[in-house]
């Protein structure tokens, strides 16, 4: 899984490249506010974004 940050309507959002469709980004902003929040949550945070 490749996590990334992107902007939508000028606001930063957490996303992931869609497996098998690496030109598509899945918006994960409902799951966590940014990459640091995922890292801070540890393994539980990674499981949540999966």
NUTI-638483 format. One record per residue: x, y, z of N, C-alpha, C in turn; residue in one letter. Coordinates in pm, whole numbers, padded with zeros to 5 digits, always signed. Layout:
N
XYZXYZXYZA/...
This chain:
50
+00084-00116+00000+00000+00000+00000+00089+00124+00000X/+00057+00218-00087+00133+00342-00095+00045+00457-00047X/+00079+00510+00071+00005+00623+00127+00063+00753+00075X/-00021+00855+00067+00024+00984+00017-00068+01094+00070X/-00023+01216+00054-00105+01332+00084-00136+01401-00049X/-00259+01452-00062-00297+01526-00182-00387+01642-00140X/-00413+01731-00232-00501+01845-00203-00631+01831-00282X/-00740+01861-00213-00872+01865-00276-00941+01992-00227X/-00981+02075-00319-01039+02205-00285-00948+02284-00192X/-00816+02272-00214-00719+02347-00137-00688+02290+00000X/-00752+02179+00037-00731+02120+00169-00647+01992+00157X/-00548+01972+00246-00469+01849+00241-00553+01730+00286X/-00532+01617+00219-00606+01495+00251-00512+01375+00245X/-00544+01277+00326-00471+01151+00324-00531+01062+00217X/-00446+00994+00143-00494+00903+00040-00400+00786+00021X/-00442+00695-00065-00360+00579-00101-00380+00552-00249X/-00272+00508-00313-00285+00466-00452-00364+00337-00454X/-00459+00328-00546-00543+00209-00557-00462+00095-00617X/-00452-00019-00547-00373-00131-00599-00422-00175-00737X/-00328-00191-00828-00361-00231-00963-00407-00117-01053X/-00430-00001-00994-00475+00117-01068-00400+00238-01012X/-00270+00239-01027-00187+00338-00960-00204+00480-01011X/-00298+00500-01104-00330+00636-01146-00454+00687-01072X/-00506+00606-00977-00624+00643-00899-00586+00655-00751X/-00640+00757-00686-00615+00779-00544-00745+00756-00467X/-00736+00677-00361-00849+00654-00271-00837+00754-00157X/-00941+00831-00134-00943+00931-00027-00963+00862+00107X/-00866+00877+00198-00872+00816+00331-00891+00920+00440X/-00933+01039+00403-00942+01147+00502-01046+01119+00609X/-01142+01029+00585-01238+00991+00690-01175+00897+00792X/-01061+00837+00754-00994+00740+00841-00892+00809+00932X/-00814+00901+00877-00711+00973+00953-00687+01107+00887X/-00642+01204+00965-00624+01339+00910-00498+01353+00826X/-00392+01272+00859-00268+01281+00783-00181+01159+00810X/-00066+01154+00744+00025+01039+00760+00078+01027+00902X/+00104+01139+00966+00155+01133+01103+00054+01068+01198X/-00074+01092+01177-00176+01029+01261-00174+00878+01243X/-00152+00832+01120-00144+00688+01094-00021+00630+01163X/+00092+00698+01150+00216+00652+01213+00202+00649+01364X/+00146+00754+01421+00127+00760+01567+00037+00648+01618X/-00058+00604+01536-00149+00497+01577-00085+00359+01565X/+00034+00351+01505+00107+00224+01495+00036+00122+01408X/+00049-00005+01445-00010-00113+01366-00162-00100+01358X/-00223-00054+01464-00368-00033+01463-00408+00070+01357X/-00329+00175+01343-00356+00277+01243-00344+00222+01102X/-00243+00141+01078-00226+00080+00946-00342-00016+00914X/-00383-00093+01011-00496-00184+00990-00622-00105+00956X/-00639+00009+01020-00757+00091+00996-00760+00146+00854X/-00646+00188+00799-00645+00241+00663-00656+00131+00559X/-00619+00009+00595-00632-00103+00499-00777-00134+00478X/
